[in-house]
Amino acid sequence: MGKSGSGKTSMRSIIFANYLARDTMRLGPTLDVEHSHVRFLGNLVLNLWDCGGQDAFYENYFESQRDHIFRSVELLIYVFDIESREID
């Protein structure tokens, strides 16, 4: 999770889809939620939920879909842009 434009989808693409950093520039924003399963180290499966960072989606995640999205979460990674000057 993280704000829009923080690099969530880029980070996922580099780590799990073998993208080069320069190739992530062509990725568009995530709309709603993109869910994928990644198998690694033989028999381990990682369920990835790439959640769009726009404000409209945040409201949806934490209100109407909270139980569905976060029901069995064991680890949440919050991504932020260290160079952002935005203050909330």
DRENLO-6967 format. One record per atom (N, C-alpha, C): residue number from 1; residue in one letter; chain; atom name; x, y, z. Coordinates in steps of 0.001 Angstrom, whole numbers, plus 500000, padded with zeros to 6 digits. Example, Ala and Ser with C-alpha at 12.3 -4.5 7.8 and 13.67 -1.06 7.14 Angstrom:
DRENLO-6967
+-----+---+---+----+--------+--------+--------+
!   k ! r ! c !  a !      X !      Y !      Z !
+-----+---+---+----+--------+--------+--------+
!   1 ! A ! A !  N ! 513190 ! 494310 ! 507800 !
!   1 ! A ! A ! CA ! 512300 ! 495500 ! 507800 !
!   1 ! A ! A !  C ! 513200 ! 496700 ! 507800 !
!   2 ! S ! A !  N ! 512850 ! 497750 ! 507080 !
!   2 ! S ! A ! CA ! 513670 ! 498940 ! 507140 !
!   2 ! S ! A !  C ! 512900 ! 500030 ! 507870 !
+-----+---+---+----+--------+--------+--------+
end
This chain:
DRENLO-6967
+-----+---+---+----+--------+--------+--------+
!   k ! r ! c !  a !      X !      Y !      Z !
+-----+---+---+----+--------+--------+--------+
!   1 ! M ! A !  N ! 500847 ! 498833 ! 500000 !
!   1 ! M ! A ! CA ! 500000 ! 500000 ! 500000 !
!   1 ! M ! A !  C ! 500893 ! 501230 ! 500000 !
!   2 ! G ! A !  N ! 500300 ! 502342 ! 499660 !
!   2 ! G ! A ! CA ! 501008 ! 503606 ! 499625 !
!   2 ! G ! A !  C ! 500257 ! 504586 ! 498738 !
!   3 ! K ! A !  N ! 500670 ! 505825 ! 498797 !
!   3 ! K ! A ! CA ! 500017 ! 506864 ! 498007 !
!   3 ! K ! A !  C ! 500244 ! 506642 ! 496517 !
!   4 ! S ! A !  N ! 499404 ! 507276 ! 495733 !
!   4 ! S ! A ! CA ! 499518 ! 507205 ! 494275 !
!   4 ! S ! A !  C ! 500886 ! 507726 ! 493834 !
!   5 ! G ! A !  N ! 501538 ! 506986 ! 492948 !
!   5 ! G ! A ! CA ! 502824 ! 507414 ! 492416 !
!   5 ! G ! A !  C ! 504024 ! 507109 ! 493296 !
!   6 ! S ! A !  N ! 503823 ! 506360 ! 494376 !
!   6 ! S ! A ! CA ! 504940 ! 506082 ! 495289 !
!   6 ! S ! A !  C ! 505869 ! 504985 ! 494783 !
!   7 ! G ! A !  N ! 505411 ! 504176 ! 493816 !
!   7 ! G ! A ! CA ! 506278 ! 503151 ! 493237 !
!   7 ! G ! A !  C ! 505908 ! 501725 ! 493582 !
!   8 ! K ! A !  N ! 504701 ! 501507 ! 494076 !
!   8 ! K ! A ! CA ! 504263 ! 500157 ! 494468 !
!   8 ! K ! A !  C ! 504302 ! 499182 ! 493296 !
!   9 ! T ! A !  N ! 503685 ! 499552 ! 492196 !
!   9 ! T ! A ! CA ! 503627 ! 498670 ! 491027 !
!   9 ! T ! A !  C ! 505008 ! 498507 ! 490410 !
!  10 ! S ! A !  N ! 505796 ! 499561 ! 490386 !
!  10 ! S ! A ! CA ! 507161 ! 499471 ! 489857 !
!  10 ! S ! A !  C ! 507994 ! 498506 ! 490690 !
!  11 ! M ! A !  N ! 507904 ! 498608 ! 492000 !
!  11 ! M ! A ! CA ! 508660 ! 497727 ! 492882 !
!  11 ! M ! A !  C ! 508243 ! 496270 ! 492678 !
!  12 ! R ! A !  N ! 506943 ! 496028 ! 492604 !
!  12 ! R ! A ! CA ! 506440 ! 494669 ! 492373 !
!  12 ! R ! A !  C ! 506942 ! 494138 ! 491028 !
!  13 ! S ! A !  N ! 506922 ! 494967 ! 489998 !
!  13 ! S ! A ! CA ! 507336 ! 494543 ! 488659 !
!  13 ! S ! A !  C ! 508827 ! 494227 ! 488589 !
!  14 ! I ! A !  N ! 509643 ! 494994 ! 489273 !
!  14 ! I ! A ! CA ! 511087 ! 494746 ! 489287 !
!  14 ! I ! A !  C ! 511404 ! 493462 ! 490052 !
!  15 ! I ! A !  N ! 510804 ! 493293 ! 491210 !
!  15 ! I ! A ! CA ! 511117 ! 492137 ! 492059 !
!  15 ! I ! A !  C ! 510528 ! 490837 ! 491529 !
!  16 ! F ! A !  N ! 509276 ! 490859 ! 491088 !
!  16 ! F ! A ! CA ! 508588 ! 489611 ! 490763 !
!  16 ! F ! A !  C ! 508370 ! 489358 ! 489271 !
!  17 ! A ! A !  N ! 508569 ! 490363 ! 488423 !
!  17 ! A ! A ! CA ! 508342 ! 490161 ! 486988 !
!  17 ! A ! A !  C ! 509592 ! 490463 ! 486163 !
!  18 ! N ! A !  N ! 510724 ! 490638 ! 486841 !
!  18 ! N ! A ! CA ! 512017 ! 490843 ! 486175 !
!  18 ! N ! A !  C ! 512066 ! 492056 ! 485255 !
!  19 ! Y ! A !  N ! 511310 ! 493101 ! 485581 !
!  19 ! Y ! A ! CA ! 511395 ! 494351 ! 484821 !
!  19 ! Y ! A !  C ! 512720 ! 495033 ! 485146 !
!  20 ! L ! A !  N ! 513229 ! 495782 ! 484194 !
!  20 ! L ! A ! CA ! 514327 ! 496698 ! 484463 !
!  20 ! L ! A !  C ! 513705 ! 497991 ! 484967 !
!  21 ! A ! A !  N ! 514421 ! 498721 ! 485807 !
!  21 ! A ! A ! CA ! 513871 ! 499954 ! 486377 !
!  21 ! A ! A !  C ! 513383 ! 500906 ! 485293 !
!  22 ! R ! A !  N ! 514139 ! 501029 ! 484208 !
!  22 ! R ! A ! CA ! 513742 ! 501965 ! 483144 !
!  22 ! R ! A !  C ! 512428 ! 501552 ! 482480 !
!  23 ! D ! A !  N ! 512117 ! 500249 ! 482495 !
!  23 ! D ! A ! CA ! 510888 ! 499763 ! 481866 !
!  23 ! D ! A !  C ! 509634 ! 500079 ! 482681 !
!  24 ! T ! A !  N ! 509800 ! 500420 ! 483944 !
!  24 ! T ! A ! CA ! 508624 ! 500703 ! 484776 !
!  24 ! T ! A !  C ! 508008 ! 502058 ! 484448 !
!  25 ! M ! A !  N ! 508727 ! 502894 ! 483714 !
!  25 ! M ! A ! CA ! 508196 ! 504214 ! 483357 !
!  25 ! M ! A !  C ! 506941 ! 504107 ! 482507 !
!  26 ! R ! A !  N ! 506776 ! 503013 ! 481796 !
!  26 ! R ! A ! CA ! 505601 ! 502858 ! 480924 !
!  26 ! R ! A !  C ! 504402 ! 502240 ! 481644 !
!  27 ! L ! A !  N ! 504568 ! 501875 ! 482905 !
!  27 ! L ! A ! CA ! 503448 ! 501308 ! 483662 !
!  27 ! L ! A !  C ! 502469 ! 502412 ! 484046 !
!  28 ! G ! A !  N ! 501195 ! 502149 ! 483884 !
!  28 ! G ! A ! CA ! 500181 ! 503112 ! 484290 !
!  28 ! G ! A !  C ! 499811 ! 502908 ! 485749 !
!  29 ! P ! A !  N ! 498977 ! 503783 ! 486282 !
!  29 ! P ! A ! CA ! 498550 ! 503627 ! 487675 !
!  29 ! P ! A !  C ! 497667 ! 502391 ! 487838 !
!  30 ! T ! A !  N ! 497739 ! 501792 ! 489005 !
!  30 ! T ! A ! CA ! 496881 ! 500650 ! 489317 !
!  30 ! T ! A !  C ! 495489 ! 501166 ! 489631 !
!  31 ! L ! A !  N ! 494500 ! 500600 ! 488979 !
!  31 ! L ! A ! CA ! 493117 ! 500973 ! 489239 !
!  31 ! L ! A !  C ! 492493 ! 499890 ! 490105 !
!  32 ! D ! A !  N ! 492043 ! 500263 ! 491269 !
!  32 ! D ! A ! CA ! 491462 ! 499354 ! 492254 !
!  32 ! D ! A !  C ! 492551 ! 498427 ! 492785 !
!  33 ! V ! A !  N ! 492398 ! 497106 ! 492628 !
!  33 ! V ! A ! CA ! 493350 ! 496144 ! 493199 !
!  33 ! V ! A !  C ! 493768 ! 495134 ! 492140 !
!  34 ! E ! A !  N ! 495065 ! 494865 ! 492044 !
!  34 ! E ! A ! CA ! 495570 ! 493795 ! 491184 !
!  34 ! E ! A !  C ! 496103 ! 492702 ! 492098 !
!  35 ! H ! A !  N ! 495552 ! 491511 ! 491969 !
!  35 ! H ! A ! CA ! 495917 ! 490387 ! 492829 !
!  35 ! H ! A !  C ! 496682 ! 489358 ! 492011 !
!  36 ! S ! A !  N ! 497789 ! 488869 ! 492545 !
!  36 ! S ! A ! CA ! 498553 ! 487833 ! 491843 !
!  36 ! S ! A !  C ! 499184 ! 486884 ! 492855 !
!  37 ! H ! A !  N ! 499500 ! 485685 ! 492380 !
!  37 ! H ! A ! CA ! 500168 ! 484665 ! 493190 !
!  37 ! H ! A !  C ! 501566 ! 484473 ! 492627 !
!  38 ! V ! A !  N ! 502564 ! 484499 ! 493488 !
!  38 ! V ! A ! CA ! 503943 ! 484291 ! 493068 !
!  38 ! V ! A !  C ! 504496 ! 483093 ! 493831 !
!  39 ! R ! A !  N ! 504963 ! 482098 ! 493104 !
!  39 ! R ! A ! CA ! 505553 ! 480906 ! 493718 !
!  39 ! R ! A !  C ! 507069 ! 481108 ! 493774 !
!  40 ! F ! A !  N ! 507651 ! 480826 ! 494943 !
!  40 ! F ! A ! CA ! 509094 ! 480967 ! 495072 !
!  40 ! F ! A !  C ! 509629 ! 479975 ! 496099 !
!  41 ! L ! A !  N ! 510915 ! 479777 ! 496084 !
!  41 ! L ! A ! CA ! 511582 ! 478822 ! 496980 !
!  41 ! L ! A !  C ! 510890 ! 477467 ! 496993 !
!  42 ! G ! A !  N ! 510502 ! 477034 ! 495817 !
!  42 ! G ! A ! CA ! 509882 ! 475709 ! 495707 !
!  42 ! G ! A !  C ! 508397 ! 475709 ! 495944 !
!  43 ! N ! A !  N ! 507991 ! 475586 ! 497201 !
!  43 ! N ! A ! CA ! 506567 ! 475404 ! 497480 !
!  43 ! N ! A !  C ! 505904 ! 476579 ! 498196 !
!  44 ! L ! A !  N ! 506579 ! 477683 ! 498351 !
!  44 ! L ! A ! CA ! 505968 ! 478838 ! 499009 !
!  44 ! L ! A !  C ! 505205 ! 479683 ! 497990 !
!  45 ! V ! A !  N ! 504044 ! 480160 ! 498392 !
!  45 ! V ! A ! CA ! 503235 ! 481009 ! 497517 !
!  45 ! V ! A !  C ! 502994 ! 482336 ! 498224 !
!  46 ! L ! A !  N ! 503289 ! 483401 ! 497529 !
!  46 ! L ! A ! CA ! 503064 ! 484748 ! 498037 !
!  46 ! L ! A !  C ! 501871 ! 485324 ! 497298 !
!  47 ! N ! A !  N ! 500849 ! 485736 ! 498030 !
!  47 ! N ! A ! CA ! 499684 ! 486393 ! 497434 !
!  47 ! N ! A !  C ! 499924 ! 487895 ! 497490 !
!  48 ! L ! A !  N ! 500075 ! 488508 ! 496335 !
!  48 ! L ! A ! CA ! 500331 ! 489943 ! 496260 !
!  48 ! L ! A !  C ! 499053 ! 490692 ! 495932 !
!  49 ! W ! A !  N ! 498803 ! 491747 ! 496670 !
!  49 ! W ! A ! CA ! 497673 ! 492634 ! 496412 !
!  49 ! W ! A !  C ! 498269 ! 494013 ! 496160 !
!  50 ! D ! A !  N ! 498261 ! 494447 ! 494911 !
!  50 ! D ! A ! CA ! 498752 ! 495771 ! 494536 !
!  50 ! D ! A !  C ! 497543 ! 496694 ! 494532 !
!  51 ! C ! A !  N ! 497455 ! 497532 ! 495548 !
!  51 ! C ! A ! CA ! 496281 ! 498400 ! 495738 !
!  51 ! C ! A !  C ! 496558 ! 499787 ! 495174 !
!  52 ! G ! A !  N ! 495684 ! 500257 ! 494298 !
!  52 ! G ! A ! CA ! 495817 ! 501606 ! 493747 !
!  52 ! G ! A !  C ! 495865 ! 502634 ! 494866 !
!  53 ! G ! A !  N ! 496701 ! 503652 ! 494711 !
!  53 ! G ! A ! CA ! 496913 ! 504614 ! 495781 !
!  53 ! G ! A !  C ! 496073 ! 505875 ! 495724 !
!  54 ! Q ! A !  N ! 495172 ! 505983 ! 494747 !
!  54 ! Q ! A ! CA ! 494343 ! 507180 ! 494655 !
!  54 ! Q ! A !  C ! 493391 ! 507237 ! 495858 !
!  55 ! D ! A !  N ! 493071 ! 508444 ! 496303 !
!  55 ! D ! A ! CA ! 492237 ! 508634 ! 497491 !
!  55 ! D ! A !  C ! 490916 ! 507882 ! 497425 !
!  56 ! A ! A !  N ! 490289 ! 507838 ! 496257 !
!  56 ! A ! A ! CA ! 488994 ! 507153 ! 496122 !
!  56 ! A ! A !  C ! 489125 ! 505672 ! 496466 !
!  57 ! F ! A !  N ! 490247 ! 505060 ! 496124 !
!  57 ! F ! A ! CA ! 490450 ! 503645 ! 496423 !
!  57 ! F ! A !  C ! 490720 ! 503434 ! 497909 !
!  58 ! Y ! A !  N ! 491481 ! 504330 ! 498519 !
!  58 ! Y ! A ! CA ! 491782 ! 504200 ! 499947 !
!  58 ! Y ! A !  C ! 490502 ! 504126 ! 500767 !
!  59 ! E ! A !  N ! 489563 ! 505001 ! 500452 !
!  59 ! E ! A ! CA ! 488285 ! 505005 ! 501164 !
!  59 ! E ! A !  C ! 487607 ! 503644 ! 501029 !
!  60 ! N ! A !  N ! 487649 ! 503072 ! 499839 !
!  60 ! N ! A ! CA ! 487047 ! 501770 ! 499576 !
!  60 ! N ! A !  C ! 487751 ! 500665 ! 500371 !
!  61 ! Y ! A !  N ! 489094 ! 500675 ! 500403 !
!  61 ! Y ! A ! CA ! 489839 ! 499632 ! 501109 !
!  61 ! Y ! A !  C ! 489504 ! 499613 ! 502590 !
!  62 ! F ! A !  N ! 489453 ! 500779 ! 503193 !
!  62 ! F ! A ! CA ! 489308 ! 500847 ! 504637 !
!  62 ! F ! A !  C ! 487866 ! 500886 ! 505110 !
!  63 ! E ! A !  N ! 486925 ! 500946 ! 504205 !
!  63 ! E ! A ! CA ! 485525 ! 500922 ! 504596 !
!  63 ! E ! A !  C ! 484835 ! 499683 ! 504058 !
!  64 ! S ! A !  N ! 484380 ! 499694 ! 502834 !
!  64 ! S ! A ! CA ! 483532 ! 498603 ! 502338 !
!  64 ! S ! A !  C ! 484271 ! 497294 ! 502066 !
!  65 ! Q ! A !  N ! 485551 ! 497327 ! 501708 !
!  65 ! Q ! A ! CA ! 486264 ! 496086 ! 501372 !
!  65 ! Q ! A !  C ! 487305 ! 495675 ! 502412 !
!  66 ! R ! A !  N ! 487342 ! 496351 ! 503536 !
!  66 ! R ! A ! CA ! 488379 ! 496097 ! 504541 !
!  66 ! R ! A !  C ! 488475 ! 494622 ! 504931 !
!  67 ! D ! A !  N ! 487349 ! 494004 ! 505270 !
!  67 ! D ! A ! CA ! 487370 ! 492606 ! 505708 !
!  67 ! D ! A !  C ! 487825 ! 491667 ! 504602 !
!  68 ! H ! A !  N ! 487419 ! 491926 ! 503379 !
!  68 ! H ! A ! CA ! 487808 ! 491070 ! 502251 !
!  68 ! H ! A !  C ! 489301 ! 491196 ! 501940 !
!  69 ! I ! A !  N ! 489805 ! 492407 ! 501889 !
!  69 ! I ! A ! CA ! 491193 ! 492634 ! 501490 !
!  69 ! I ! A !  C ! 492178 ! 492271 ! 502601 !
!  70 ! F ! A !  N ! 491862 ! 492618 ! 503839 !
!  70 ! F ! A ! CA ! 492821 ! 492453 ! 504928 !
!  70 ! F ! A !  C ! 492541 ! 491257 ! 505839 !
!  71 ! R ! A !  N ! 491590 ! 490429 ! 505501 !
!  71 ! R ! A ! CA ! 491156 ! 489322 ! 506356 !
!  71 ! R ! A !  C ! 492310 ! 488439 ! 506838 !
!  72 ! S ! A !  N ! 493165 ! 488008 ! 505954 !
!  72 ! S ! A ! CA ! 494228 ! 487080 ! 506354 !
!  72 ! S ! A !  C ! 495626 ! 487633 ! 506064 !
!  73 ! V ! A !  N ! 495769 ! 488937 ! 506147 !
!  73 ! V ! A ! CA ! 497065 ! 489571 ! 505895 !
!  73 ! V ! A !  C ! 498026 ! 489246 ! 507041 !
!  74 ! E ! A !  N ! 499211 ! 488796 ! 506680 !
!  74 ! E ! A ! CA ! 500246 ! 488539 ! 507674 !
!  74 ! E ! A !  C ! 501362 ! 489576 ! 507597 !
!  75 ! L ! A !  N ! 501452 ! 490257 ! 506464 !
!  75 ! L ! A ! CA ! 502469 ! 491281 ! 506283 !
!  75 ! L ! A !  C ! 501923 ! 492346 ! 505343 !
!  76 ! L ! A !  N ! 502065 ! 493602 ! 505725 !
!  76 ! L ! A ! CA ! 501656 ! 494710 ! 504869 !
!  76 ! L ! A !  C ! 502883 ! 495587 ! 504650 !
!  77 ! I ! A !  N ! 503182 ! 495872 ! 503402 !
!  77 ! I ! A ! CA ! 504301 ! 496756 ! 503076 !
!  77 ! I ! A !  C ! 503715 ! 498080 ! 502608 !
!  78 ! Y ! A !  N ! 504106 ! 499169 ! 503284 !
!  78 ! Y ! A ! CA ! 503650 ! 500500 ! 502906 !
!  78 ! Y ! A !  C ! 504809 ! 501187 ! 502192 !
!  79 ! V ! A !  N ! 504580 ! 501584 ! 500945 !
!  79 ! V ! A ! CA ! 505616 ! 502203 ! 500112 !
!  79 ! V ! A !  C ! 505392 ! 503707 ! 500088 !
!  80 ! F ! A !  N ! 506474 ! 504459 ! 500252 !
!  80 ! F ! A ! CA ! 506360 ! 505908 ! 500132 !
!  80 ! F ! A !  C ! 507525 ! 506443 ! 499324 !
!  81 ! D ! A !  N ! 507297 ! 507601 ! 498715 !
!  81 ! D ! A ! CA ! 508308 ! 508268 ! 497898 !
!  81 ! D ! A !  C ! 509074 ! 509217 ! 498808 !
!  82 ! I ! A !  N ! 510317 ! 508897 ! 499078 !
!  82 ! I ! A ! CA ! 511121 ! 509690 ! 500002 !
!  82 ! I ! A !  C ! 511358 ! 511113 ! 499490 !
!  83 ! E ! A !  N ! 511216 ! 511330 ! 498181 !
!  83 ! E ! A ! CA ! 511425 ! 512654 ! 497605 !
!  83 ! E ! A !  C ! 510149 ! 513484 ! 497522 !
!  84 ! S ! A !  N ! 509020 ! 512916 ! 497906 !
!  84 ! S ! A ! CA ! 507751 ! 513634 ! 497831 !
!  84 ! S ! A !  C ! 507724 ! 514779 ! 498839 !
!  85 ! R ! A !  N ! 507206 ! 515900 ! 498411 !
!  85 ! R ! A ! CA ! 507057 ! 517074 ! 499289 !
!  85 ! R ! A !  C ! 505616 ! 517228 ! 499759 !
!  86 ! E ! A !  N ! 504768 ! 516280 ! 499394 !
!  86 ! E ! A ! CA ! 503350 ! 516342 ! 499743 !
!  86 ! E ! A !  C ! 503167 ! 516108 ! 501240 !
!  87 ! I ! A !  N ! 502332 ! 516927 ! 501866 !
!  87 ! I ! A ! CA ! 502043 ! 516798 ! 503295 !
!  87 ! I ! A !  C ! 500554 ! 516554 ! 503458 !
!  88 ! D ! A !  N ! 500203 ! 515504 ! 504190 !
!  88 ! D ! A ! CA ! 498785 ! 515212 ! 504453 !
!  88 ! D ! A !  C ! 498435 ! 515543 ! 505872 !
+-----+---+---+----+--------+--------+--------+
end
